Amino acid sequence: MSALTNVNESPQKRHRTREINWWRIVGYVTLLVFAIIYLYPLLMLLSTSLKTLPEFFKSPTALPASPSFDNFVEAWEKASFPRLLLNSLIYTTVSTVLYIITAIFVAFPIARGLVRGHKLIFTLFVIALFLPPALIPQFQLILRMGLYNNPVGYMLFFLINPIGIIILVGYIRTLPKELDESAAMDGCGYFRFVWSVIMPLSRPAIATVVVLHAIGIWNELILPTIYLTNEAYFPVTRGLIVFKGVYGSNWPTLAAAVLMLTLPMLILFLLLQKYIISGLTAGAVKG
């Protein structure tokens, strides 16, 4: 009887196996196509940065015959990259740390419903994602505060980011409320509870917000162009525009400068990548 059952079911099982394999092949092909789309420009950028200028004009798309890192040295010296990188690191680090601290204390009462109209507040944060930046009111506010062409005024813009609040609210909702009750019974204060309990438990969501927020600050170009006129305050993106205006025809050196610009955020992503997926999916499932 069992033999007959196996004979009867084997064609269906084989058909199901073939169907699953076809879907897997389609998935792999799709991933391969997206990988090529995203990686090809980076590989071309790397190839260009390792060529000499005559070699690039002779064959722009070919692989470098004799790879050289002279373009990186030239870009580092001529573009004042040490100063630009230091400025960007200060802007990114200080703004991200301050944002995470404020965001977690804003997200917790919204997630737990401790403030009146918490659903409306959360909805407003979602709506804010689709609104254009209010550049004119922001410009007037910075002028009145006397913070125009000031690094402090520039960093203030990055203390507001709806996506970080949304991710943190969604993740905190997945944490059991019994923690709040236990902390209250043990006499743990509000700020101490959020700082000592909620923040460590929210590491995946915080890592996700850190990466998204830091990349946004690091790649920002419009705000430093408007609010920073002193070259001593320029971040790498603004400095790269100046560098392009002077060395725009030297494509290998420019490619080396762009690669150095992307390297710090790539390292940050690689360090925190194991937290990012769990931070996004947990908030999405519960939120």
C-alpha positions in Angstrom: 0.0 0.0 0.0 2.8 2.4 0.9 4.6 1.5 -2.3 1.5 2.4 -4.4 1.1 5.7 -2.5 4.7 6.6 -3.2 4.3 5.7 -6.9 1.1 7.8 -7.1 2.6 10.8 -5.3 6.0 10.8 -6.8 5.0 12.7 -10.1 3.3 15.4 -8.0 6.3 15.7 -5.8 8.6 15.9 -8.8 6.4 18.6 -10.4 6.3 20.5 -7.1 10.1 20.3 -6.9 10.5 21.5 -10.4 8.2 24.4 -9.7 10.1 25.4 -6.6 13.4 25.2 -8.5 12.0 27.5 -11.3 11.0 30.1 -8.7 14.4 29.9 -7.1 16.1 30.3 -10.5 13.9 33.4 -11.2 14.9 34.8 -7.9 18.6 34.2 -8.4 18.4 35.8 -11.9 16.5 38.8 -10.5 19.1 39.3 -7.8 21.9 38.9 -10.3 20.3 41.6 -12.5 20.0 44.0 -9.6 23.5 43.3 -8.5 24.9 44.1 -11.9 22.8 47.3 -12.1 24.2 48.5 -8.7 27.7 47.2 -8.8 28.6 48.0 -12.4 28.9 51.8 -11.8 31.0 51.2 -8.8 33.3 48.8 -10.7 33.6 51.3 -13.5 34.4 54.0 -10.9 37.1 51.8 -9.4 38.5 50.9 -12.8 38.7 54.6 -13.8 40.4 55.6 -10.5 43.2 53.1 -11.2 44.0 54.5 -14.7 46.2 57.3 -15.8 44.6 60.2 -17.6 46.0 59.2 -21.1 44.9 55.6 -20.5 41.4 56.7 -19.6 41.0 58.8 -22.7 42.4 56.0 -24.9 40.0 53.4 -23.5 37.5 54.6 -20.9 35.7 51.2 -20.4 38.7 48.9 -20.5 40.4 47.5 -17.4 43.5 49.3 -16.3 46.7 47.9 -17.9 48.9 48.9 -14.9 46.7 49.8 -11.9 48.1 52.7 -9.8 46.9 54.5 -6.7 48.5 57.8 -7.6 45.1 59.3 -8.3 44.0 58.6 -4.7 47.2 60.4 -3.4 46.6 63.3 -5.8 42.9 63.7 -4.8 43.8 63.4 -1.1 46.3 66.3 -1.4 44.6 68.6 -3.9 41.0 68.3 -2.6 42.0 69.0 1.1 40.3 65.7 2.0 41.7 65.5 5.6 39.8 68.7 6.5 36.7 67.8 4.5 36.6 64.3 6.1 37.0 65.7 9.6 34.2 68.2 9.1 31.9 65.5 7.7 32.8 63.1 10.5 32.0 65.8 13.1 28.7 66.7 11.5 27.7 63.1 11.0 28.7 61.8 14.4 27.4 64.7 16.6 24.1 65.0 14.7 23.5 61.2 14.7 24.2 60.8 18.4 22.0 63.7 19.3 19.2 62.5 17.0 19.2 59.0 18.4 19.0 60.2 22.0 16.1 62.6 21.2 14.4 60.1 18.9 14.3 57.3 21.4 12.7 59.5 24.0 10.1 60.8 21.5 9.4 57.3 20.1 8.8 55.6 23.5 5.8 57.5 24.7 4.2 57.4 21.2 4.7 53.6 21.1 3.3 53.0 24.6 0.5 55.5 24.2 1.6 57.7 27.1 0.8 60.9 25.4 -2.6 62.2 24.3 -3.2 61.8 20.6 -0.3 59.5 20.1 -2.0 57.9 17.0 -2.4 61.3 15.5 1.2 62.2 16.3 2.4 59.0 14.7 0.3 59.7 11.6 1.8 63.2 11.3 5.3 61.7 11.3 4.2 59.4 8.5 2.7 62.3 6.5 5.9 64.3 7.0 7.8 61.6 5.0 6.0 62.8 1.8 6.3 66.5 2.4 9.0 68.6 0.7 11.5 70.4 2.9 10.5 73.9 4.0 13.7 75.6 2.8 12.5 79.2 3.0 11.1 79.1 6.6 14.2 77.2 7.6 16.4 79.8 6.0 14.6 82.6 7.7 14.8 80.8 11.1 18.5 80.2 10.8 19.1 83.9 9.9 17.1 85.1 12.9 18.9 82.8 15.2 22.3 84.1 13.9 23.4 80.6 12.9 23.9 81.1 9.2 27.3 79.9 8.0 27.7 78.2 11.4 28.3 74.4 11.9 25.9 74.4 14.9 23.1 75.8 12.8 23.9 73.3 10.1 23.7 70.3 12.4 20.4 71.5 13.9 18.7 70.5 10.6 19.5 66.8 11.2 17.7 66.6 14.6 14.4 66.2 12.7 13.9 63.0 10.7 10.5 61.2 10.6 11.7 57.9 9.3 13.8 57.3 12.4 10.9 58.0 14.7 8.7 55.6 12.7 11.2 52.8 12.8 11.8 53.2 16.6 8.1 53.4 17.3 7.4 50.2 15.4 10.2 48.3 17.1 9.4 49.5 20.6 5.8 48.2 20.1 7.3 44.7 19.8 8.9 44.9 23.3 6.6 43.5 26.1 4.8 46.0 28.3 5.6 43.8 31.3 9.0 45.4 31.3 7.4 48.8 32.0 5.4 47.4 34.9 8.4 45.6 36.4 10.5 48.7 36.2 7.8 50.8 37.9 7.5 48.2 40.7 11.3 48.3 41.2 11.2 52.1 41.4 13.0 52.7 38.1 12.4 56.3 36.9 11.2 57.1 33.4 14.4 58.4 31.9 16.5 55.7 33.5 14.2 53.0 32.2 14.3 54.3 28.7 18.1 54.8 28.8 19.0 51.6 30.6 16.3 49.1 29.4 14.6 50.3 26.2 17.8 51.6 24.4 19.8 48.3 24.8 16.8 46.2 23.8 16.3 48.5 20.7 19.8 48.0 19.3 18.7 46.6 16.0 16.3 49.5 15.3 18.9 52.0 16.6 21.5 50.5 14.3 19.1 50.8 11.3 18.4 54.4 12.2 22.0 55.2 12.7 22.9 53.9 9.2 20.0 55.7 7.4 20.6 58.9 9.3 24.3 59.0 8.9 24.2 58.2 5.2 21.7 61.0 4.8 24.0 63.5 6.6 27.1 62.3 4.8 25.6 62.6 1.3 23.8 65.9 2.0 24.6 68.5 -0.7 21.8 71.0 -0.8 22.0 72.2 2.9 25.7 72.8 3.0 25.5 74.6 -0.4 22.8 77.0 1.1 24.0 77.4 4.7 27.8 77.0 4.7 29.7 79.6 2.7 33.0 79.3 4.5 35.3 76.7 2.9 36.7 75.8 6.4 33.2 74.4 7.2 32.6 72.5 4.0 31.7 68.7 4.3 33.1 66.3 1.7 30.1 66.6 -0.6 30.5 70.4 -0.9 34.2 70.1 -1.2 33.8 67.5 -4.0 31.8 70.0 -6.0 34.6 72.6 -5.7 37.1 69.9 -6.6 35.1 69.0 -9.6 35.0 72.6 -10.8 38.8 72.7 -10.8 39.7 69.2 -11.9 36.5 68.2 -13.8 38.4 67.1 -16.8 40.7 64.7 -14.8 38.2 61.9 -14.5 40.6 59.3 -12.9 41.4 61.7 -10.0 37.7 62.6 -9.7 36.8 59.0 -9.6 39.3 58.4 -6.8 37.9 61.3 -4.8 34.3 59.9 -5.1 35.5 56.5 -3.9 37.1 58.0 -0.9 33.9 59.8 -0.2 31.9 56.6 -0.2 34.3 54.5 1.9 33.4 55.7 5.4 29.6 55.0 5.0 30.4 51.6 3.4 32.5 50.6 6.5 29.6 51.8 8.7 27.1 49.7 6.8 29.3 46.6 7.0 29.8 47.0 10.7 26.0 47.3 11.4 24.5 45.2 8.7 23.6 42.3 11.0 21.2 44.6 12.9 19.6 46.4 10.0 17.3 43.7 8.7 16.0 42.7 12.1 15.5 46.3 13.0 13.4 47.0 9.9 11.4 43.7 9.9 10.5 43.8 13.6 9.0 47.2 13.3 7.2 46.4 10.1 5.6 43.2 11.5 4.3 44.8 14.7 3.8 48.4 13.6 
